[in-house]
């Protein structure tokens, strides 16, 4: 499934960048996730079993909003920094993102201390096995995606391949029986 998703991502990403929806350029690739997210939501509603709610617990909506704001402040400037010529206010927004994430962690600890249901169970961060697995997954996906990003850029810049062609070239490599052929 990961191979198929990777191949589809490169193909759809190349198509979206070529179409240049609303003048977004390469940023349009993030819209690849929207239809798949909607399909996953519908599938989860149909397939996932209903679980009775614990008495007195509520969904951590405030935590979700604070986490979203913090990540938006951290990631947004990285996406639009070049276009804004790395203005000084971008660094202030990123610093605000760090402060918001720290506040989120404190907020989650307070919710857990009140026997509530935090958005993220912070006790997982103390589990060394979980943290090693999380680190391994992070580095695996970072290296994997970086490789394909560099390869497609090399094909476009050095080999003068069209965007769609460079995305098609790596598709069989990613999806061939779930193994990498390179």
N, C-alpha and C positions, 0 to 999 in steps of 0.2 A: 504494500500500500504506500509506503514511503517513497519507493521508486516511482510509482505512478504519479503520486502527488508532486514529486520533484519535477518530473517531465512535464506534467500539465502546467506547473507553475512557471517554468521557463517559456513554454509555448504561449500561454495566456499573457504572461508578463511582457514578452516581446511584442505581442499583438497590441496590448494596451499602450505601450510606449510608442509604437508606430502610429496608432490612431491619435495619440496626443489629446486625450479627452480634456476639454475645458482648459487647454494650455498647461496642464500639470506636468508634462514631460515624463521623466522617470518616476515621479511620485505616484503616477496612476497605477503602478504595479501593486500598491497596497490594496486596491479595490478587488484584486483577485480573491481575497479572503472573504469578501462580503457574501457572495452566493453560497460558498461552502459553509460559512457560519450559519446562514439561514437554514440550510439543509440539516446541519448538525442539531440545531435547536429543534426543528420539527421531529427529527429522528429521536432525540432525547425525550421529548414529550410523549412520544408513542411507545418507546422501548423501555425507558427507565422505570423501575417499579416505584410506586408511591410509598413513601416512608412517613410514618406518623411523626408529627412535630414534637419536639421536647417541650414540655410545659414551661412557660415563662421565657422562652428564647425567641429572639427575633432576628431576621436577616440584618446584617451589618451594612445598611445602606450608606450611612455616614462614612464608614471605613472605605467602601467602594468609591465614593465620591472623592474622598481625600487622596486615596491611592491614584485614582485617575488624574486628578489635578497635579499631583507630584510627578507622575510619569510624563504627563503632557508637558510640564515645564522643563523636564530633563531632555526629552526626546525631540520636542518641537523645534528648539533652536538648532539642534544638530541637522534636522531636515531642511530648515530654511535659512540657516546661517550664511551659507555662501551667497544666496540671493540677496540677503540683507547686508552683505559685505562685513559680516561679523561685527556688527555694531555693538557698542558697549552694553546696551540694554539687554542684548541676548545673554550675556554672561550673568547679568543680574537675575534674569528669568531662570537660568539654570541653577544659580545659587538658591533662589527661592524654591526650586524643585527639591534640592537637597534638604532644605529646612522642612518642607512639607512632608517628605518621606520620613524624616526623623520624628516629626510630630505624629505621623501615621503609626509608626512602631510603638510610640508611647501610648497612643490611643488604643491600639490593639492589646497591649499589656493591661491597660486599665479595664477593658471589657472582659478579658480573661480573668482578672482578679475579682470581678463582680460575678463570676460564674456565668458570664454571658457566652455568646458564640461569636468569636472574632472572625473576621474575613479570612485571615491567615493564622493558622495555629503556630505561634512562635516557638513552641516547644520542639517543632521539627528542626529548627535551626541549631538546637543543641545535640541532635542525633548525628553522630559522625558518619554513619553509613549513609544516611539520607544526604548529607552535605557532600560526601564524596561522589555519590551518584549524580547529584545535581551539577557538581563541578565537571564531572566527566561528560555529561550530556551537553553542558554549555560549550565546552571546548571542542567536542565532536562536531556539533552543529555550526559553531563559529568557523572552524577550519574547513568544513565541508562547503558551506555557503561561500566563504571567502575564495576558495579554490575556483568554484564555478563563476563567481563574479569576475575574478581576474582573468580566467580563460575567455569568457565572452567579451570582455573589454579588449583583450589582446587580439582576438579574432576580428573585432570591429576596427580597432585602431591600426594595428600592425599588418594584419592580413587583408584589411579593407573589405571584410565581409559585411553584408547587410545585417541589420539587427535581427530580422526574422530568421535568416540563415544561421547566424551564430547560436540562436536559441534552439533551433532544430538540430544542430550538430551535437549538442550535449544531451539532448533528450534520449537518444538510444543508450548512451553511456549510463545515464541515471536509471533508466527503467529496465535494463536488460536483466531479467530474472531477479531483480532486487539487489544485484551485485554491481560493483563498479568495475567497468572493463578497463579503465586506464591504469 
